[in-house]
Amino acid sequence: MTTATTRPWATAQMPERDLSFLDAVGTTTITAEQRETYNREGFCHPFAGFTGDEVTELRGYIDYLFELMREAGQTNSYALLGYHTRCQGLYDIVMNPRILDVVQDIIGPNIVCWTSQVFCKVAHDPKSIPFHQDASYWPLNPARTVTVWLAVDDADRENSCLTVIPRTHRLGQLPWTRVSEDAVLDQSMDNPLSYGDPYPIELRAGQFSIHADMLAHGSEANRSGRRRCGFAIRYCPPSVQPLKQDWSRNAVLCRGVDDPASHWTYAERPDGEDVSDWRTYWFKKLREAAKEVGDAGNIGA
Ligand SMILES: O=C(O)CCC(=O)C(=O)O
């Protein structure tokens, strides 16, 4: 269902941001060709995150989190939003040096993870994620987040892998429409195919891709009998400023040093695996913050 109303906070009330694309900075781990691809296309893949037995361990760990969630009465397979500060295993993935080495070549040596989300499309999951540009609704300035999308399962066209529209990262904010509230994401770009042909990012379990925060991307419903689970991790340099206070509070300083302006509040490594209802917790925090800053805020995910 399309309601055709644009979110007022994403336009009139959203503070001015620099949404231009800044080129990747290094080639210590990635090749010159990979950097060129990222800068030109807005994404690059595949990179090796986990290999061999590590992949089985990774999948076993994510399965375990879902089991804990089920025991706690949580059946939404997209609900693990921002749990890297509550679950030790997710925190450790976020801090994985193989991942950070690649991210460092994109955004430099000082690295913050400010959120993460497990996007798990179960077999025959009817939910699609419409094409959207993340930075268009993230109140962060400048747009400098790179998303690492780590495949927990093999992800391909059949089970609806992440799909991007190459080169849209340099086009600025593109028009979009609000879609139904119960969608995984309620933002849908207008006429996405007018910007080019979609490109499916196929990955083997354990591999990851990277994409820029202004790149149009989404995924179809999963019409296959195979699960498609991925862990999306959002990294930016600490100099990026969250324009809403709530957005600064779930961060981890992964590498390097903080910005002198100290925009972010950093969490320590969590002790165990706490999958209790973060969204409820987070919304409570948002309400508290709203009283402080006089603004309802929105987690936008
Ligand atoms: O996993 C997906 O299918 C979508 C992921 C996504 O929208 C994102 O990483 O922002």
Ligand as a Chemical Component Dictionary entry (heavy atoms), coordinates in Angstrom:
data_LIG
# 
_chem_comp.id                   LIG 
_chem_comp.type                 NON-POLYMER 
_chem_comp.pdbx_formal_charge   0 
_chem_comp.three_letter_code    LIG 
# 
loop_
_chem_comp_atom.comp_id 
_chem_comp_atom.atom_id 
_chem_comp_atom.alt_atom_id 
_chem_comp_atom.type_symbol 
_chem_comp_atom.charge 
_chem_comp_atom.model_Cartn_x 
_chem_comp_atom.model_Cartn_y 
_chem_comp_atom.model_Cartn_z 
_chem_comp_atom.pdbx_ordinal 
LIG O1 O1 O 0 19.533 -7.040 3.531 1  
LIG C1 C1 C 0 18.777 -6.464 2.768 2  
LIG O2 O2 O 0 18.101 -7.064 1.958 3  
LIG C2 C2 C 0 18.664 -4.966 2.789 4  
LIG C3 C3 C 0 19.761 -4.310 3.542 5  
LIG C4 C4 C 0 19.623 -2.835 3.599 6  
LIG O3 O3 O 0 18.647 -2.254 3.213 7  
LIG C5 C5 C 0 20.723 -2.068 4.154 8  
LIG O4 O4 O 0 21.802 -2.599 4.414 9  
LIG O5 O5 O 0 20.528 -0.838 4.338 10 
# 
loop_
_chem_comp_bond.comp_id 
_chem_comp_bond.atom_id_1 
_chem_comp_bond.atom_id_2 
_chem_comp_bond.value_order 
_chem_comp_bond.pdbx_ordinal 
LIG O1 C1 DOUB 1 
LIG C1 O2 SING 2 
LIG C1 C2 SING 3 
LIG C2 C3 SING 4 
LIG C3 C4 SING 5 
LIG C4 O3 DOUB 6 
LIG C4 C5 SING 7 
LIG C5 O4 DOUB 8 
LIG C5 O5 SING 9 
# 
